[in-house]
Amino acid sequence: MRTITTEQISDVLKQLELHKSNSVFIHSSLFTLGKIDGVDVANLPSALLSCFQTVLRKNGNVFMPSFNYDFPKARNADLNTQQSVLGFWPEWFRTQPNVVRSGHPMFSICGLGYDADAICKPNEPEYFAFGPNSTFSRLIEHDCTLVLQGIGLRVATVIVQIEHMLGLKYRFNKPFKGTVTLTNGKIYEGEYYHYCFPINNAYREDYSALESALLSAGVLKKASLGRSFIMSVNMKALYQFVERFTKDNQFALLNCHPEHLYRFEDGKEVAYPTEI
């Protein structure tokens, strides 16, 4: 089995120029990495986090998604105990000392570092996961670096925020009413929104062409890491690239050209004709 050292991991992160950034937002698939010399499986998240912290500047920040999709059915979420469903590393990260968690019941984000509190705003409920004043919007404003370890751009949820910022109309805000307990113990009842696709899956995202274009342009950097790979892109550069990529085709990030678009009205999803 191919192994890698923590020193080699740090060297690859520098190759991706993460030493020039002070914040990373990490989507990961740890099982693709393989074995790190001298590190057992239980300590893999800690070792990998240390590599990132070593490479980032003194006031560096690490962010990870801590998503959970139970809220639309449960209508209740306690962010002190609600687990991330995105794998071993994000869930481990959520439970670490000094990690803060943003206040959305489905798309919360955990952060560790100097700016984590200001970006995640853990003491405020986050009613809109995507849009102005969301954690994702602040990550872009901060020009955080998106890191994809062993997994492609298809999981990059920040693109949903970019779609909102660009006014691409194939998604719509859908409310889910319920109660959220923040990590400070305060409870907030209200409508929490997801900027989503229609439930009938009439169309979905397809970021494969975008990923290829980003790699070809050198905006998305890629390097081998262990048994797999790692990629990175600055979020502001990603926004600018997506803006150009969708300029002549508003559906360039979809798997088809939809016949109808959807909006949420009077408690239901309503189809309307696609503008030509």
Stockholm file with secondary structure:
# STOCKHOLM 1.0

chainA/1-276         MRTITTEQISDVLKQLELHKSNSVFIHSSLFTLGKIDGVDVANLPSALLSCFQTVLRKNGNVFMPSFNYDFPKARNADLNTQQSVLGFWPEWFRTQPNVVRSGHPMFSICGLGYDADAICKPNEPEYFAFGPNSTFSRLIEHDCTLVLQGIGLRVATVIVQIEHMLGLKYRFNKPFKGTVTLTNGKIYEGEYYHYCFPINNAYREDYSALESALLSAGVLKKASLGRSFIMSVNMKALYQFVERFTKDNQFALLNCHPEHLYRFEDGKEVAYPTEI
#=GR chainA/1-276 SS CCEECHHHHHHHHHHTTGGGCSEEEEEECGGGTCEETTCCGGGHHHHHHHHHHHHSCTTCEEEEECCCCCHHHHCEEETTTCCCSSCHHHHHHHTSTTCEECSCSSSCEEEEETTHHHHHCTTSCCSBSSSTTSHHHHHHHTTCEEEEESSCGGGCTHHHHHHHHTTCTTCEEEEEEEEEECTTSCEEEEEEEEEECCTTCSSCBCCHHHHHHHHHHTSSEEEEETTEEEEEEEHHHHHHHHHHHTSSCTTTTBSSCCSEEEEEETTEEEEEECCC
#=GC SS_cons         CCEECHHHHHHHHHHTTGGGCSEEEEEECGGGTCEETTCCGGGHHHHHHHHHHHHSCTTCEEEEECCCCCHHHHCEEETTTCCCSSCHHHHHHHTSTTCEECSCSSSCEEEEETTHHHHHCTTSCCSBSSSTTSHHHHHHHTTCEEEEESSCGGGCTHHHHHHHHTTCTTCEEEEEEEEEECTTSCEEEEEEEEEECCTTCSSCBCCHHHHHHHHHHTSSEEEEETTEEEEEEEHHHHHHHHHHHTSSCTTTTBSSCCSEEEEEETTEEEEEECCC
//
